[in-house]
Amino acid sequence: MHEHIPGINGEFEGRTALVTGAAQGIGTAVAELLAGLGARVAATDRAQDGVDALAAQWSRRRTKSPGSERSAGRLEPYVMDVTQRPSVQSTVARVERELGPVDVLVNVAGILRTGPATGLSAEDWSETFSVNTDGVFHVSQTVAPLMAGRGNGSVITVGSNAAGIPRTGMAAYAASKAAAVMFTKCLGLELARSGVRCNVVAPGSTDTAMQRALWTDSGAEQRVIDGDPATYRTGIPLGRIAAPEDIADAVAFLASDRARHITMQELYVDGGATLR
């Protein structure tokens, strides 16, 4: 995480952003960056301890940065389970009541269940889609019509480069992300005339708790960078694992007015790993 409040320039001042999966990893980085750029951020997650800790840390950091209380936005914690539509609907209503109309939605919440395609349990498959795909559906379907009614808004789904290239042992994750990606693009097509833009950021290997859970020894990170012919996986041409902040920067760009003529696009942020 950032050691200071990042990029305070007021780019999102006066706007409300809702971020799912904000308790850790990419979700945390996105919530912090948007708040640092002036947004009122609803940091949502089903892990209450995680979003409470994030909000407390933000508050401490903000008070330690001279002048930041005048230019930074807000970061408020909300408990929300993206797999449960009633939870989503009640939380979105509360956010709009307490922070204001949602201008930016960032779908980050996701889980990873690994295993060979022929060996995945029905439970792993179902749980993966429940969060990674159904979660994007529930939240987007709740927020996007509100945006459309107001004539503007930005929906960004954090997908994965695994949605665009086969990965061994990641069939459920890759399939769930691919479904979320296409749902987001279809949503963007349907809502384009209403002024709502819908885009996807597709990370590659990123230094998060989810990524580190896959590493079994001290050399695992370097093997990801180098690639693994045995699993038909190319390396990372830029020679490093992404930081969560790298993904957050791409999200912030697509959410901003600088990307006002960009919709239904998928931006890969993977150091060139998929050779796209």
Phi, psi and omega in degrees: 000162180296145175276349179214169178290122188279146164048046182287102176223008175072015183303327182250019180301134180085359181253153177250131179239139175246124182240125176267158180063035188277357186286344182199169170056227183298321180300318177298314181298320180294314181299316180295318182294313181296322176295320178295335179267009171106356183284156166272111189253126170267105180271107186249148177189158175279349177270096184298318180302322183293313181286329175295317179295320179298314181296320179294319179295319178299317181297318179295316182295322181295319181288339180274348182259109182306126177084349185293330181295342179271330188248338180280160177273205180245155174224111185242138182274140175221133177273123181210134176255110185294343181278350184244110184302318178301321177297318180296311184297317181291323180290317179299317178299319179293317179299314181296328179287321187266326183249338181118169180305134182287120178264330184228128173243128177239112179273104180246330186311130180196156176229162181232124173237118184259160178150158179298147183304323182277353182246000180295139175281155177299327180293316179298318179298311183296316181294321179298313179290328180300318180274306191287329183249304180299325179298316177297320179298309183299312185288315180297319182291337177277318186274317188302318178298328177295317176299314183300321179295335179264352175084015177193163178152163179223125175248127178232124177255127174275107181266233179191149174293344176293343178285344184245358180210134183299142176231133177291140177076006185230032185300314182294314181297311182297317181294320181293321179290322178298320178295318179295322179297311183291326175300316181296319179292320177295320176300317180297322179294316182292329186257002185304316183289347178272355180093004180265127178258139181230120183225170182232137169250125185247097179285157166261211179298124185230143184286084178230172178298324178297317179293314183295335177294340179274346184271123185258351180205175186292341181267002186295319182298317181294326178294326176295317180294320183282333185095167184216099181302331182295333178250016178058037184247124176284164177275195181250107184306324180285351169080021175204158172285143178292149169268152177306328180295331177298320180287319180299321179298319179294320177299313182299320178299310183293334179279344188273169176293343177295340179250030188296341179250023180243122175208156180062026182254157180236110183262114178278128178235075188225018179066017181088010188299328181267004176057035179261000000 
